[in-house]
Amino acid sequence: MAKGKKKKPATGGNTIALNKKAGHEYHIEQRFECGLALEGWEVKGLRAGRVQLKESYVKILHGEAFLIGAHISPLPSASTHVEPDPTRTRKLLLKRAELNRLIGQTERAGYTLVPTAMYWKRGRAKLEIGLAKGKKLHDKRATEKDRDWQREKERIFKQH
C-alpha cells in the first residue's frame, strides 16, 4: 500500500442474515462472535444469501457449542456426490474461556443462547450469539410501545 493511503473498510454487504425475532423475544445482555464449521455447499449457500436464523438456537453439548435449526438452502448447482442437509447441526468455534463462561451462565443463571446475526469477516462466516433471558408478554408490549413512540416522534420532528 502506498504511504499515506488507508484501505477503506468494506461497507454494506457484510451481513448475511439477521434474527430480528431474537430481539423481540429476548433481553440480550451480552453478545459473542464465533466461527462456524461449514461444508463447501453451505458456504456457497451463504454467499447466495440462502440462510434463515429465525427458528434456530444454540445448544451446549459435551463442552461444545452447536447451532441447531438454522436453515441453509443448498444451491441447485451443489455437488452430486454430497447429500446436502439444510438443517444439520453445525459446530460453533469458540475459545475455551468463552465457552466455559457460556456454560456457567446457561446452567446456573438460566440464560439462553440465541443467534442474532450472521456476517462475513475477513472472508470467513461469523455468527453473533447473544446471552439472553426471555421476555414476558408485558415486556414485549412495552418495547413495541416505545418503538412506536420513537417512530412517531421522528415523524413529528421531520414535519416541523
SVG drawing of the C-alpha trace seen along z (x, -y; Angstrom):
<svg xmlns="http://www.w3.org/2000/svg" viewBox="-48 -23 53 62">
<polyline fill="none" stroke="black" stroke-width="0.4" points="0.0,0.0 1.2,-3.5 2.3,-5.7 -0.5,-7.9 -3.3,-5.9 -5.6,-3.9 -7.6,-1.0 -11.4,-1.8 -13.4,0.5 -16.0,2.7 -19.4,1.2 -22.8,2.9 -22.7,6.5 -21.1,8.0 -24.4,9.1 -25.7,12.5 -28.7,12.8 -30.3,11.2 -32.6,12.8 -35.0,9.9 -37.2,12.2 -34.5,12.7 -34.6,9.0 -38.4,9.2 -38.4,12.4 -35.4,11.9 -33.4,9.4 -30.0,9.8 -27.4,8.9 -24.1,9.9 -23.0,10.8 -20.3,13.2 -18.7,13.7 -18.0,17.2 -16.9,19.1 -18.8,21.9 -17.6,25.3 -19.2,25.4 -19.1,27.6 -18.4,26.3 -22.1,26.3 -23.1,24.4 -20.5,21.6 -21.9,21.3 -25.4,21.1 -24.3,18.3 -22.7,16.4 -26.0,16.5 -27.8,15.3 -29.9,18.5 -29.8,18.7 -32.5,18.4 -31.9,18.0 -35.5,17.4 -36.1,20.8 -32.6,21.6 -30.9,21.8 -27.6,22.6 -27.1,25.6 -24.1,26.7 -23.4,30.4 -20.3,32.2 -18.5,28.9 -19.0,27.7 -21.5,25.3 -23.7,26.2 -26.1,24.2 -29.3,26.2 -32.2,25.4 -30.5,22.9 -31.7,23.4 -29.1,23.1 -30.6,23.9 -28.3,25.7 -27.8,24.3 -29.1,26.3 -25.6,26.5 -24.4,28.3 -22.2,31.3 -24.0,34.5 -21.9,36.8 -22.8,34.8 -26.2,35.2 -27.0,31.6 -29.0,31.5 -30.3,27.9 -30.9,28.0 -28.0,30.1 -26.4,29.3 -23.3,27.1 -20.4,26.8 -19.6,23.3 -16.0,22.3 -15.4,20.5 -12.4,20.1 -12.4,22.3 -12.7,19.4 -15.7,18.0 -17.2,21.5 -16.7,22.0 -18.4,18.7 -21.3,19.5 -21.7,23.0 -21.8,21.4 -24.3,18.7 -26.7,21.1 -26.6,23.8 -26.5,21.7 -28.1,18.3 -30.8,19.6 -29.7,17.8 -30.4,18.9 -28.1,18.7 -29.7,17.3 -28.1,16.5 -28.7,12.8 -26.7,12.3 -24.5,14.0 -22.0,12.0 -18.7,12.1 -15.5,11.0 -12.2,11.2 -13.7,13.8 -15.0,16.1 -18.5,16.6 -19.1,15.5 -22.2,15.9 -23.1,13.5 -24.8,15.2 -26.5,13.4 -26.6,14.4 -30.3,13.7 -33.2,14.0 -36.8,14.5 -39.2,11.5 -42.6,11.6 -45.6,10.5 -45.8,7.1 -42.1,6.5 -42.8,7.2 -45.7,4.8 -43.7,2.1 -40.8,2.5 -43.3,2.2 -44.9,-0.9 -41.5,-2.6 -40.6,-1.8 -43.9,-3.2 -43.4,-6.4 -39.9,-6.8 -41.1,-6.4 -44.0,-8.9 -41.6,-11.4 -39.3,-11.2 -42.3,-11.9 -43.3,-15.0 -39.8,-16.4 -39.4,-15.7 -42.7,-17.7 -41.6,-20.8"/>
</svg>
